[in-house]
Amino acid sequence: MHRPHQAPEPHRPHQSADAAGTESSTERLLPKGEREKIGLRLQQTVNTFVDTPRRSVEAADSLLEETVRQLTEALAERRRSLRTTWADEGRQAETEELRVALRTYREMTERLLQL
């Protein structure tokens, strides 16, 4: 039964698709290969600390800055993609699309708050 003013369903982490129906809430913002490269670079940075402490800390600072930039860009792209599912000026979004969008916004925000 379809109810036009149905509230978003209860939060069920790691089980839902995004508004486009293509990604689970457990999907990472960065691809696995990119995460592995960052992890490897971080480990290399930590390993060089004994020989070059200052350079190691500078490299860690740079790596953190780059990681934050990549995550920010990925979040912005996810938001742009999500907005296209409900904010199209040429048509009125269906209640179900809005419900799924709200659930996805909530899940994304909750994940960010867990950092």
C-alpha positions as CSV (number, residue, x, y, z in Angstrom):
1,M,0.0,0.0,0.0
2,H,1.4,3.4,-1.0
3,R,1.0,6.2,1.5
4,P,1.9,9.6,0.0
5,H,3.2,11.1,3.2
6,Q,5.0,8.1,4.6
7,A,7.9,8.9,6.9
8,P,11.4,7.6,6.0
9,E,11.9,4.0,7.1
10,P,13.9,3.3,10.2
11,H,17.6,3.5,9.8
12,R,19.2,0.2,8.9
13,P,22.9,0.8,8.4
14,H,24.7,-1.0,5.6
15,Q,21.6,-2.4,3.9
16,S,20.2,0.3,1.6
17,A,20.9,1.6,-1.8
18,D,21.4,5.3,-2.5
19,A,18.7,7.3,-4.3
20,A,20.0,6.2,-7.6
21,G,19.8,2.6,-6.4
22,T,23.5,1.9,-7.4
23,E,25.5,2.1,-4.2
24,S,25.2,0.5,-0.8
25,S,25.8,2.6,2.3
26,T,28.9,0.5,3.0
27,E,30.6,1.6,-0.3
28,R,33.7,3.6,0.3
29,L,34.1,7.1,-0.9
30,L,37.5,6.3,-2.4
31,P,38.2,3.3,-4.6
32,K,40.0,0.4,-3.0
33,G,43.2,1.0,-5.1
34,E,43.3,4.6,-4.0
35,R,42.8,3.7,-0.3
36,E,45.6,1.1,-0.6
37,K,48.0,3.7,-2.2
38,I,47.3,6.1,0.6
39,G,47.8,3.4,3.2
40,L,51.1,2.4,1.6
41,R,52.3,6.0,1.5
42,L,51.4,6.5,5.1
43,Q,53.2,3.3,6.2
44,Q,56.3,4.5,4.2
45,T,56.1,7.9,5.9
46,V,56.0,6.3,9.3
47,N,58.9,4.0,8.5
48,T,61.1,6.9,7.6
49,F,60.6,8.7,10.9
50,V,63.7,7.4,12.6
51,D,66.1,8.5,9.8
52,T,64.3,11.8,8.8
53,P,61.7,12.8,11.5
54,R,60.9,16.2,10.2
55,R,60.6,15.1,6.6
56,S,58.4,12.2,7.8
57,V,56.0,14.6,9.6
58,E,55.9,16.9,6.6
59,A,55.1,14.0,4.3
60,A,52.3,12.9,6.7
61,D,50.9,16.4,6.8
62,S,50.9,16.5,3.0
63,L,49.3,13.1,2.8
64,L,46.5,14.1,5.2
65,E,45.9,17.3,3.2
66,E,45.6,15.2,0.0
67,T,43.4,12.6,1.5
68,V,41.0,15.3,2.9
69,R,40.9,16.9,-0.6
70,Q,40.1,13.6,-2.2
71,L,37.4,12.8,0.3
72,T,35.9,16.3,0.0
73,E,35.7,15.9,-3.8
74,A,34.1,12.5,-3.5
75,L,31.5,13.7,-1.0
76,A,30.7,16.7,-3.3
77,E,30.2,14.3,-6.2
78,R,28.0,12.0,-4.2
79,R,25.9,15.0,-3.2
80,R,25.6,16.3,-6.8
81,S,24.6,12.8,-7.9
82,L,22.0,12.5,-5.1
83,R,20.5,16.0,-5.9
84,T,19.9,14.9,-9.5
85,T,17.5,12.2,-8.2
86,W,15.1,14.7,-6.6
87,A,16.0,18.3,-7.5
88,D,15.4,18.2,-11.3
89,E,13.7,21.5,-12.1
90,G,11.9,19.9,-15.1
91,R,9.8,17.4,-13.1
92,Q,8.3,16.8,-9.6
93,A,10.0,14.1,-7.6
94,E,7.9,11.2,-6.4
95,T,7.4,10.7,-2.7
96,E,9.4,7.4,-2.9
97,E,12.3,9.2,-4.5
98,L,12.3,11.8,-1.8
99,R,12.1,9.2,0.9
100,V,15.1,7.3,-0.5
101,A,17.0,10.6,-0.9
102,L,16.3,11.6,2.7
103,R,17.4,8.2,3.9
104,T,20.6,8.5,1.9
105,Y,21.3,12.0,3.2
106,R,20.7,10.7,6.8
107,E,23.1,7.7,6.3
108,M,25.8,9.8,4.8
109,T,25.6,12.4,7.5
110,E,25.6,9.8,10.3
111,R,28.7,8.2,8.8
112,L,30.5,11.5,8.8
113,L,29.5,12.1,12.4
114,Q,31.2,8.8,13.3
115,L,34.6,10.0,12.1
